[in-house]
Every structure is written in C-alpha cells, then in structure tokens.
C-alpha cells in the first residue's frame, strides 16, 4: 500500500489471524500481471474476475496467512466482493480450485473498488497453526443453495456462510406474494424469518441461540426495506439487541427475487 495510508494487511490476536480486504494490486495500482489490454478489457468480465481472484489468493492471502503462522486448512471465514451478481460464479469457481478446506463463505456485489480496474476484494479470518481453539465444521440441515458454504465453529465463535431465503423448492420464499405488499417491506420480512429459521438451526447445532448473535451483516438490494428485517427480528427476539450492519448492493443478488444475503457471527459459550 502507499506509504502513509496506514493500511495494515493482516494482524494476529491470540489464536486468530485477521486479513484485511486484499486486492490484486502492487503498491500503487493494479498489478501488471492481471491487467488486460485496453481493447479486450471488460469491466466485471470473467477474465478480469478470475485473474484477480487467483492473484489475490496466491499473492496476497496466502503470504498473509503464512506471515501470521497460519495456513489454508485453518481458514474460518472469507468474504468475496465483486462488481455484479453475475461475477460471483467465476470468483467462487477460482476460490474452490485453490482453497480445498471448508470455510464459511459469503460473496456479494459491490459498487466500487479502491483501485482503477480492480474488480475483486477478499478478506478472511483464520486460526493460527497450533491454536488452542479447534476448527469444526457444523452439520446443519438447510435447503440446498440457501448458503454459500459451510458453517464453522472455532472455540466460542461460530461463523455462518452467507444465507439466502431459499425454500426446499429452490425458489426465494414469498416472492410470488411480496410484490403485492411492497409498501410493507413484505419481501424483506418473510425472507428474514426464513433466514432466522436457518440461523436457528446453526445455533442449535453449536449449542447456542439467536440471542448470542454478535454480528449481523445484511447485504440488501434496497436498504429502505430493512424495516422488514427489523420487524422479523423483533417478532423472533423481542427487544433483544440486534447488532446489525445494513449495506445496499448494486443491482440484483444471485437468487431471483432475493432481498438480501445475510452474514452472521455467533457466540457459542
């Protein structure tokens, strides 16, 4: 990073390694090895997304893990940011080619990046090699494709992959009725209730409850409909604090009709 930016790529804390969002850059711009010629450059296109994802994994994340005395098998959670929902399959395909160990995973579209022609950013959290905490993959029965990946426990913390309100039929829950009740944020509310049902299963598998959610991130198509999410939370949890962040994404999400993708950290004493 440029001198004076004070950007810290990675830090360790106790058993954990926190790797900040990494892009396919050198000190000042996009790395020459991932630049495409101007005549074939395609903003958000698969060539750029795939090249940059692979560069970040091999040239940024892997060295950061090594510097923190960690390795891929100890990765707990990763978030991948790309320009559009259509770019997510390419980024995930490259990720799974290089990262074989299961981890909690969330992928979302984002409006812009810190470097010109940058189209991918990835952050992650891992255990250090030899950590006292142990990585555990939780077995949770949820509808197919409703989650981006595994649910991971590491000591007293549980990391869920990004959750979408898909039913057993593979369709977003409530999408046929929601358009008739748009002013009531119906889509966000019924989808949040479905997501909380999945989250409750994750909590039960870890021996904890929704009351112990310590971080909730909602990546929404329309942030104005967050009121529906909050209503769903209150109907489940009453006045229990809701430690949320709401972010509006550009365009649509991968599942047709989805109002949001949700990402959770849970305390499991």
C-alpha positions as CSV (number, residue, x, y, z in Angstrom):
1,X,0.0,0.0,0.0
2,X,1.1,3.6,-0.5
3,X,3.4,4.9,2.3
4,X,1.2,6.9,4.7
5,X,-2.0,5.0,4.1
6,X,-1.6,3.2,7.4
7,X,-3.4,0.2,5.9
8,X,-2.4,-3.0,7.8
9,X,-2.9,-6.1,5.6
10,X,-3.1,-8.6,8.5
11,X,-2.8,-8.8,12.3
12,X,-2.8,-11.6,14.8
13,X,-4.7,-11.6,18.0
14,X,-4.5,-14.6,20.3
15,X,-5.4,-17.7,18.2
16,X,-6.7,-15.6,15.3
17,X,-5.3,-14.1,12.1
18,X,-7.4,-11.3,10.6
19,X,-6.6,-10.5,7.0
20,X,-8.0,-7.2,5.7
21,X,-9.6,-6.8,2.3
22,X,-7.0,-7.6,-0.3
23,X,-7.0,-6.6,-4.0
24,X,-4.8,-7.6,-6.9
25,X,-2.5,-4.6,-6.6
26,X,1.1,-3.6,-6.1
27,X,1.9,-0.6,-4.0
28,X,0.1,2.0,-6.1
29,X,-2.1,0.4,-8.8
30,X,-3.4,-2.9,-10.2
31,X,-0.6,-5.4,-10.5
32,X,0.7,-5.6,-14.1
33,X,0.3,-9.3,-14.2
34,X,-3.5,-9.1,-14.0
35,X,-4.0,-6.1,-16.3
36,X,-5.8,-6.8,-19.5
37,X,-5.1,-4.9,-22.8
38,X,-7.4,-1.9,-23.2
39,X,-9.0,-3.4,-26.3
40,X,-10.2,-6.5,-24.5
41,X,-10.7,-5.1,-21.1
42,X,-14.2,-5.9,-19.8
43,X,-15.2,-4.3,-16.5
44,X,-16.5,-7.0,-14.3
45,X,-16.0,-9.6,-17.0
46,X,-15.0,-13.2,-16.2
47,X,-11.4,-12.8,-17.4
48,X,-10.7,-9.9,-15.0
49,X,-12.6,-11.5,-12.1
50,X,-10.9,-14.9,-12.5
51,X,-7.4,-13.4,-12.9
52,X,-7.7,-11.1,-10.0
53,X,-9.3,-13.7,-7.7
54,X,-6.4,-16.1,-8.4
55,X,-3.8,-13.4,-7.9
56,X,-5.4,-12.4,-4.5
57,X,-5.5,-15.9,-3.3
58,X,-1.9,-16.8,-4.3
59,X,-0.1,-13.5,-4.0
60,X,-1.9,-11.7,-1.2
61,X,-3.9,-14.1,1.1
62,X,-1.5,-17.0,1.1
63,X,1.5,-14.8,2.1
64,X,-0.6,-13.1,4.8
65,X,-1.6,-16.4,6.3
66,X,2.0,-17.6,6.3
67,X,3.1,-14.4,7.9
68,X,0.5,-14.9,10.7
69,X,1.7,-18.5,11.3
70,X,-1.5,-19.9,9.6
71,X,-2.5,-21.9,6.5
72,X,-5.4,-22.6,4.3
73,X,-6.7,-25.6,6.4
74,X,-7.2,-23.1,9.3
75,X,-9.3,-20.5,7.4
76,X,-12.6,-19.9,9.1
77,X,-14.4,-17.2,7.2
78,X,-14.0,-15.3,3.9
79,X,-15.9,-12.6,2.2
80,X,-15.6,-12.0,-1.6
81,X,-16.6,-8.7,-3.2
82,X,-17.2,-8.5,-7.0
83,X,-18.9,-5.9,-9.2
84,X,-22.2,-7.9,-10.0
85,X,-24.1,-11.0,-9.1
86,X,-23.1,-12.4,-12.5
87,X,-19.5,-12.3,-11.4
88,X,-19.9,-14.4,-8.3
89,X,-19.8,-17.9,-10.0
90,X,-16.4,-17.1,-11.6
91,X,-15.0,-15.9,-8.3
92,X,-16.3,-18.9,-6.4
93,X,-15.0,-21.3,-9.1
94,X,-11.5,-20.0,-8.8
95,X,-11.7,-19.9,-5.0
96,X,-12.7,-23.6,-4.8
97,X,-10.0,-24.6,-7.3
98,X,-7.4,-23.2,-4.9
99,X,-8.9,-23.4,-1.4
100,X,-9.9,-27.0,-0.7
101,X,-10.5,-26.7,3.0
102,X,-14.1,-25.9,4.0
103,X,-14.8,-22.4,5.4
104,X,-17.7,-20.1,5.9
105,X,-18.0,-18.0,2.7
106,X,-20.0,-15.0,1.6
107,X,-20.0,-13.4,-1.8
108,X,-21.7,-10.1,-2.7
109,X,-21.8,-7.4,-5.4
110,X,-20.3,-4.1,-4.6
111,X,-20.4,-0.7,-6.3
112,X,-16.8,0.3,-6.5
113,X,-13.2,-0.6,-5.5
114,X,-10.2,1.2,-4.3
115,X,-8.1,0.9,-7.4
116,X,-8.9,1.6,-11.1
117,X,-9.8,-1.6,-12.9
118,X,-9.9,-3.6,-9.6
119,X,-12.9,-5.9,-9.6
120,X,-12.3,-8.3,-6.7
121,X,-11.6,-7.8,-3.0
122,X,-11.3,-10.6,-0.4
123,X,-10.9,-10.6,3.3
124,X,-10.6,-13.6,5.6
125,X,-10.3,-14.8,9.2
126,X,-8.2,-17.9,10.2
127,X,-6.9,-19.7,13.2
128,X,-3.1,-19.8,13.7
129,X,-1.4,-23.1,13.3
130,X,-1.2,-24.7,16.8
131,X,-4.1,-22.6,18.1
132,X,-5.8,-23.8,21.3
133,X,-9.2,-23.4,19.6
134,X,-10.1,-26.1,17.1
135,X,-11.9,-25.6,13.7
136,X,-15.1,-27.6,13.5
137,X,-17.5,-27.9,10.5
138,X,-21.0,-28.0,11.8
139,X,-23.6,-30.3,10.3
140,X,-26.7,-28.3,9.6
141,X,-29.8,-29.4,7.6
142,X,-30.7,-26.4,5.4
143,X,-32.3,-26.1,1.9
144,X,-29.9,-26.6,-0.9
145,X,-28.2,-23.5,-2.2
146,X,-29.5,-21.4,0.7
147,X,-26.0,-21.0,2.0
148,X,-22.7,-20.2,0.2
149,X,-20.8,-22.8,2.1
150,X,-20.0,-24.4,5.5
151,X,-20.8,-23.2,9.0
152,X,-17.6,-23.2,11.0
153,X,-17.0,-23.2,14.8
154,X,-13.7,-22.1,16.3
155,X,-13.9,-22.3,20.1
156,X,-16.6,-19.9,21.4
157,X,-17.3,-18.4,17.9
158,X,-19.4,-19.7,15.1
159,X,-19.2,-18.3,11.5
160,X,-22.1,-18.8,9.1
161,X,-21.7,-18.6,5.4
162,X,-23.9,-16.1,3.6
163,X,-27.6,-17.1,3.9
164,X,-30.4,-16.6,1.4
165,X,-34.1,-17.3,2.0
166,X,-34.4,-20.2,-0.4
167,X,-37.1,-22.9,0.2
168,X,-36.9,-26.6,-0.4
169,X,-38.2,-26.0,-4.0
170,X,-35.1,-23.8,-4.8
171,X,-37.2,-20.6,-5.0
172,X,-36.9,-17.5,-2.8
173,X,-39.6,-17.7,-0.1
174,X,-42.6,-15.4,-0.6
175,X,-41.5,-14.0,-3.9
176,X,-45.0,-14.6,-5.6
177,X,-46.8,-12.6,-2.8
178,X,-44.3,-9.9,-1.9
179,X,-44.9,-7.7,-4.9
180,X,-48.5,-7.1,-3.8
181,X,-47.2,-5.8,-0.4
182,X,-44.2,-3.9,-1.4
183,X,-45.0,-0.9,0.8
184,X,-44.9,-3.2,3.8
185,X,-41.4,-4.5,3.0
186,X,-43.1,-7.9,2.8
187,X,-40.2,-9.5,0.9
188,X,-37.6,-8.5,3.4
189,X,-39.8,-9.6,6.3
190,X,-40.7,-13.1,5.1
191,X,-37.2,-13.7,3.8
192,X,-35.7,-12.6,7.1
193,X,-38.0,-15.0,9.0
194,X,-36.8,-17.8,6.7
195,X,-33.1,-16.9,7.2
196,X,-33.6,-16.7,11.0
197,X,-35.0,-20.3,10.9
198,X,-31.8,-21.4,9.2
199,X,-29.8,-19.4,11.6
200,X,-31.6,-21.0,14.5
201,X,-30.6,-24.4,13.1
202,X,-27.0,-23.3,13.0
203,X,-27.2,-22.0,16.6
204,X,-28.7,-25.3,17.8
205,X,-26.0,-27.3,16.1
206,X,-23.5,-25.2,18.1
207,X,-25.4,-25.5,21.3
208,X,-26.3,-21.8,21.4
209,X,-29.2,-19.5,20.4
210,X,-30.1,-16.4,18.3
211,X,-29.8,-14.4,21.5
212,X,-26.0,-14.9,21.1
213,X,-25.7,-13.3,17.6
214,X,-22.8,-10.9,18.0
215,X,-22.6,-9.6,14.4
216,X,-25.2,-9.5,11.6
217,X,-24.5,-8.1,8.2
218,X,-27.3,-7.6,5.7
219,X,-26.4,-7.0,2.0
220,X,-29.6,-5.7,0.7
221,X,-31.0,-4.8,-2.8
222,X,-32.9,-1.9,-1.3
223,X,-31.8,-0.6,2.2
224,X,-35.2,1.1,2.6
225,X,-36.7,-2.3,3.1
226,X,-34.6,-3.1,6.1
227,X,-37.6,-2.2,8.2
228,X,-39.0,-5.6,7.2
229,X,-35.8,-7.3,8.5
230,X,-36.1,-5.5,11.8
231,X,-39.7,-6.5,12.2
232,X,-38.8,-10.1,11.6
233,X,-36.0,-9.8,14.2
234,X,-38.4,-8.3,16.8
235,X,-41.0,-11.0,16.1
236,X,-38.4,-13.6,17.0
237,X,-36.3,-11.8,19.6
238,X,-38.4,-9.0,21.0
239,X,-36.2,-6.3,22.4
240,X,-33.0,-8.4,22.2
241,X,-30.2,-6.2,20.8
242,X,-29.7,-6.6,17.1
243,X,-26.0,-6.0,16.3
244,X,-26.5,-5.3,12.6
245,X,-24.9,-3.6,9.6
246,X,-27.1,-2.9,6.6
247,X,-25.4,-2.4,3.2
248,X,-27.1,-1.7,-0.1
249,X,-25.6,-3.6,-3.0
250,X,-25.8,-2.6,-6.7
251,X,-28.2,-4.4,-8.9
252,X,-29.6,-7.8,-8.0
253,X,-28.4,-10.8,-6.0
254,X,-27.8,-14.2,-7.4
255,X,-31.1,-15.7,-6.4
256,X,-34.0,-14.1,-8.4
257,X,-36.3,-12.2,-6.0
258,X,-33.8,-12.2,-3.1
259,X,-34.0,-9.1,-1.0
260,X,-30.7,-9.7,0.8
261,X,-27.8,-12.0,1.7
262,X,-27.2,-12.2,5.4
263,X,-23.9,-12.9,7.2
264,X,-23.6,-13.8,10.9
265,X,-21.1,-14.4,13.7
266,X,-22.5,-16.1,16.8
267,X,-21.1,-16.6,20.3
268,X,-21.3,-20.2,21.5
269,X,-20.1,-20.4,25.1
